[in-house]
Amino acid sequence: MSELKIVATVIVKKEFQDELEKAFKAVVDGTRKEAGNISYDLHQDANNPLKYVILEVWKSQDAIDSHNVSDHFETFKNAIDGKIESLTIDVIKKVY
């Protein structure tokens, strides 16, 4: 199987923005150290500063599965609980 990409879009509640930026940075730093991760980059929407997008590239589905149970990702999930407006996750693969 070829590498997989994830586009995770998170809209945070304004009152938690500063706190969650720290949580985003921590999960990015931890994830970049994972053996199955190719890249993991945090972006902020140019027009909506409450909208963050994480672009992820993984070696395999197994790598994603390992990430999903990692300590730093569990910490991140707990940190955002109740502090975001929405979360969408799209797993994509290159077609052409």
C-alpha positions in Angstrom: 0.0 0.0 0.0 1.2 3.5 -0.8 1.6 6.2 1.8 -1.6 7.8 3.2 -2.3 11.4 4.0 -4.6 12.9 6.5 -6.2 16.3 6.5 -7.4 17.1 10.0 -9.4 20.4 10.3 -10.0 21.8 13.8 -12.0 24.9 14.6 -11.2 25.9 18.2 -13.3 27.9 20.6 -11.8 31.4 20.9 -11.4 31.3 24.6 -9.2 28.2 24.3 -7.1 29.3 21.3 -3.9 30.0 23.2 -4.1 26.9 25.3 -4.8 24.7 22.3 -2.0 26.2 20.2 0.3 24.7 22.9 -1.4 21.4 22.6 -1.1 21.4 18.8 2.6 22.1 19.0 3.1 19.3 21.5 1.3 16.7 19.4 3.2 17.9 16.3 6.6 17.5 18.1 5.7 14.1 19.4 4.3 12.8 16.2 7.3 13.9 14.1 9.4 11.4 16.2 7.2 8.4 15.2 8.9 5.9 12.9 5.9 5.7 10.6 5.4 9.4 10.2 6.7 11.1 7.1 5.5 14.6 7.8 3.1 16.3 10.2 2.6 20.0 9.8 0.3 22.5 11.5 -1.3 25.3 9.5 -3.7 28.1 10.4 -6.3 29.5 8.0 -5.3 32.9 6.6 -8.9 34.2 7.0 -10.1 32.4 10.1 -7.5 32.3 12.9 -9.6 29.8 14.9 -9.3 27.2 12.1 -6.3 24.9 12.1 -5.4 22.3 9.6 -2.9 19.5 10.2 -1.5 17.9 7.1 -0.1 14.4 7.8 1.8 11.9 5.7 2.1 8.4 6.9 4.0 5.3 5.6 1.0 3.0 6.2 -2.3 2.4 7.9 -0.4 0.5 10.6 1.6 3.7 11.3 -1.6 5.7 11.6 -3.1 3.1 14.0 0.1 3.2 16.2 -0.2 7.0 16.2 -3.8 6.9 17.3 -2.9 5.1 20.5 0.3 7.0 21.3 0.6 8.8 24.6 1.1 12.2 23.0 -2.0 11.8 20.8 -4.1 10.6 23.7 -2.9 13.7 25.6 -3.9 15.9 22.6 -7.4 14.3 22.4 -7.9 15.0 26.1 -6.6 18.6 25.7 -9.1 19.5 23.0 -12.1 17.8 24.5 -14.9 20.4 24.9 -12.7 23.2 23.6 -13.3 22.9 19.9 -16.3 23.8 17.6 -15.6 21.1 15.1 -13.2 18.4 13.9 -13.1 16.8 10.5 -10.6 14.1 9.5 -10.1 13.0 5.9 -7.8 10.1 5.0 -6.7 10.5 1.5 -4.4 8.7 -1.0 -2.7 10.0 -4.1 -4.5 9.0 -7.3 -2.4 10.8 -9.9 
